Every structure is written in C-alpha cells, then in structure tokens.
Amino acid sequence: MKTVFVLFDSLNRLALGAYGGTAIATPNFDRFAQKAVTFDKHYVGSLPCMPARRDMHTGRLNFMHRHWGPLEPFDDSFARTLSKNGVYTHLISDHLHYFEEGGWGYANAYDSFDYIKGQEYDALKVLVSPPIERYKEKFDNRHYAFDRLPQTANLTRGNSDAMAWKKSRAAVSRDFLKEEADFPTAKCFSAAFEFLDLNTKANDWFLQLECFDPHEPFVAPERFKEAYDSGYEGKVLDWPMYEEASNSPQEIAEIRGNYAALVAMCDEYFGKLLDYFDENDLWKDTSLVLTTDHGFLLSEHEWWGKNRMPYYEEISHIPLMVWHPDHGAQSGVRRGCLTQTPDLMPTFLDLHGCEIPPSVTGTSLVSLLTEDAPVHESVVLGMFGGPVCVTDGTYSYFHYPEDLTGKDLSLYTLMPAHMRSHFDIEELKTIELAAPFDFTKGAPVLKIKLDPKNSQLGADGQDFGDCVSALYGLNSDPRQERPLDDPARVDGLIAKIGDHFARHDAPIELYAHFGLKQPPPN
C-alpha cells in the first residue's frame, strides 16, 4: 500500500462546495468528493494546531493532560510505527511550528522530511532592520500593530512585543513573494511531485503533504485575489486577531475575500495532485486522504479566529475525504457516522496492515469505507485550560468551568516546553513526580502547575471572561444561533464528558475543575 495524506490548516468545511459551500469555487475538492468517501460528521479533538497533530500521531486525545507541546517519549506515533513495519514515511510541510520548542519530535518521527520556509512569521529572508515605517503605510494597525515595536534599528525577538514581532516577519516575507512559485503552498506541491516522480514505482510508503494555508495571514497570488476582490481600498487586512468582530461590512468582505483567495489556491494545487493521480494511474494502488486540523471563524457569531471563543461548528466540524483503491465502488458515497481526528492514526496503520497499539482510543475508519456504521456514540473536543465541547452528532454542548483562569490545573509531561519557549523557572519549581497514566507505559511524569500567562490564551493576553456554557440542536439550528434550555439533555451530555475523561485517564483534578463526578478509584 502507498498513501498520500494531504493536510491543510484552517480549511473550513463550509468553504468547500462538497459540504454545501457556495461562496468559493472549489472544483477540485468537489471533484475529489465524487471519487472518495466523504465523512459528514468529522470533528476535531485537541485544539489548536500542534495538539491536533499530536492527536493525529497518537490516536488519542491529549488536551486533558497538557497544552501545546512536543511529542512525548511514551507517545506511539503512527509515523514511527509505520517505519518500524517497513513503511517509509516522508513529511513535506511549511508548518513552522514543528521547528519551535513546542513542536519538537513531530518532523523527526518520519524517516525524512522537507521543510518549506515562508509561512506566518517564518520570514523568507533575513532583514535585520526591516522597513517598518513603510510597512506602517501598507498594513492596517488592527492586524499589524507595528506601533508596538521598539524604536531601534534592529528588531529582535528578544526586544520586541511578541505579536508585533511575528507580524513584522510576515511583512518581510511579503516583500519577497515575487512569483507564484515563491509561495510556500506552490513549493510544497512541487516537492510532493518530485517525491512521487522518484518513488511512484516503489511500494510501502506514506507521504504527508502538509500545507499551512489557508491559515492566516491570508496571502494569495494576485490571480486568485482578483476573483474575490471586495473593492476595498484601505490598508492590508488579512490577519485578524482572535477577538470579537467589530469591523465594517466592507472590511469583513475584504478579510473573507482574502481567505477565499487562499482557499481557491489550495483547491487549484490540490487539483494538480488529482491530475497527477490520473496521469500516473495512482488510483489503482495508492490511498489518498484529505482533511484539516480545525476551522476558523470569519466573523460568524461575531468572532474572528479560534481559541478565544466557543468551539462553534465552523471551528470544530471539519472535512474528511478518503480514497482507498480497494473501495472504488464506494466513490461519491457519504458517511453520516461520528468520526474524529484521533481516528486518523489507527486508520493509517490499518491501511498498511500494522497492529494498532493499546494506547489508541481512536478507531480505524477503513471498515467505514465499505458501510456506514457507528464507531462513536459521542466525541469530546477541547483545548487545555479551556471549555470542553461534547457532541453526539445531534446536539452540541459547550461546558465551561466556574474558574476560567485555569490556575487550579497542572500539566503532565516529560517534555516541558511551551509553544515558543521552555517552561519558566518558576513553573519548573512547582514540579512534582506524578504516578504513571495508563498511556505512559509505566513511566511517571512531571506534574507542573500551569501559570495562566502561559496558557494558549494567556500567551496572547486573552481570557474566556465573557463565554458561557450553551447547548445547541444541530439539526434544527446548524448555525448554533439559538441556545436550548434542556437541563436533562445537558446532564446526559455532561455524563458523556465524564465517560471520555475516564477513557483517557484524565487527571483527577480535571473532574473537580469541570464540576464532574469523579470516577471510582482503580
């Protein structure tokens, strides 16, 4: 078996025509839906980017034990497992977070990897003293707060406001995107075609083609932007802060148009991959899987982004399409059963005939390529220190703790790193040695008190202060605009959260944090 796994970042399900989207032309994603099996109730697990990838690697949720961080020494990565079973694994990615403190171990889990520079704040070129005054004239301060930068000749990560520094690096990259071939997505697909040219005749390999697009900043070649031109003539608006939407209708149209242009680019380049499959007859012996890590709010519910707000369907309900050469008769069919990101890992192992480790809580989806059958009664999803969402596919419930600071929580890890830094010395002083969990293979772990300033939101200077628990009926209210008052339904869904916590051997204090009944001692 050969597998190509295409992973986009922040690809909204409803941006695709195959899922009912009408605002963006996505002929190639739609074309693949006619070839593959399309999953209609596929959800995220741990949020955001790197926690989602740990779910993908390990086949289990991780948001109950720690926030964004590296692969752990006890983690069973699908890439390592495939490699041990003689399946060559290769990663092509422009995802810069793999190469920060909190991304260690993921790229190294593959037999080899190609890293493409230029996304987000991974500047294409080095400018020690970038032309900030020129950038202030070009970029809107609401998205690019360059007035927070120091008035010094040299800008460094150490002497600058963290967010403003990131935005300055993205502005530098923008100066060097001269041709379409310079864009990271174009380079990722070029590297993929080179891999396929060299290895199509070989067997037993797994290629992960991972594109950071259409994650913000929403920067696409001009020919894609022209199709979604909003008529806006102001400064650049393409990187919204994760906050409540207070923009004018014209500004909202511009930001959405920039996102649409980037989705259109992703669609066209994915179409080039489909063409390659056609021209080289890869459909006969190669699986192709398409999905994303999470969605993104584009002013729906009067919010921009993710993390800060409830995990609405636009964020949590994501696309998944799977082609398997042995199930061609199922082309174009759709599956209505609940599935989730951790299901990818056992699916990849199953595709290649590998044994699934006992630590895995996800379920292989290979059997669903033949028939639609339930694999999950419900799924939970969340972000460490944030609310928990539970859905049974018919109802969705966001459950917020009484204490929104997370100061009563501890992280459990053997790899103490935040997204872009090591743990603070003061955090390390709180370390206790905790007993093993059922997935740590008998190894004790470090229990470290979470400093709220280093949580996913705290690092951005935000909190959950104005968010509340809410129940929605997904059939009657798919846009989640009318919360329901149904205490009995809420009680049932809260009980399901407790069941998922128990299945993942969640820390005992997490039950108290969310007001859940603690499980009986083992």
Summary of the structure (lengths in Angstrom):
residues: 522
radius of gyration: 22.2
end to end distance: 41.4
largest distance: 63.9
contacts: 1769
relative contact order: 0.17
helix: 36%
strand: 17%
